[in-house]
C-alpha cells in the first residue's frame, strides 16, 4: 500500500514538472480542451436530467398538457379512455379494466391506454347470451 502512495506521489511530481515546461500556448490549448470537456459533461448532465423527467424521476422540465377533445357521446367513439370505459359500462375501474382485457380491447400507445369500444360491445353481447 505504501508503494502505491509513493508511486502516486512520484507521478504527481512528474506531472508538475511537465506542466512547468509547458509554454503559454500549450497551457491555453489545455484550458480550451478542459472547457470543451466541461461543456460536454454539462450537456450530458442536462440530457440525463431531461431523461429523468421524461421517465417520471425528475421535475426540471415541463411537458405540454394532453389535449382533451370534447365530443358528445362515447357511443360514437371507436376508442375510449379507462374513465370513459367505466362510464360506458357503469362500473368501477377494476371491473372495467377486467372486462376490457377479457375482450382483448386494450390499445396502448406509449403510456396511454385506450379501449376498443366495438370489441367491448361484442364481448358483452357474447357473455350475456
Residue pairs with C-beta under 8 A, 6 or more apart in sequence:
19 27
22 30
49 58
49 60
49 61
50 58
50 60
50 61
52 58
52 60
53 59
53 60
53 61
53 63
54 61
54 63
66 112
71 77
74 80
74 84
74 87
74 88
74 117
77 84
77 117
78 116
78 117
78 118
79 107
79 114
79 115
79 116
79 117
80 88
80 114
80 115
80 117
81 112
81 113
81 114
81 115
82 93
82 96
82 97
82 100
82 113
82 115
83 93
84 115
85 96
85 97
85 99
85 100
85 115
85 120
86 92
86 93
86 96
88 117
88 120
89 95
89 96
89 99
89 120
89 124
91 99
99 120
99 123
99 124
100 106
100 115
100 120
102 123
103 116
103 119
103 120
103 122
103 123
103 124
104 119
105 115
105 116
105 117
105 119
105 120
105 123
106 113
106 114
106 115
106 116
107 113
107 114
107 115
107 116
108 114
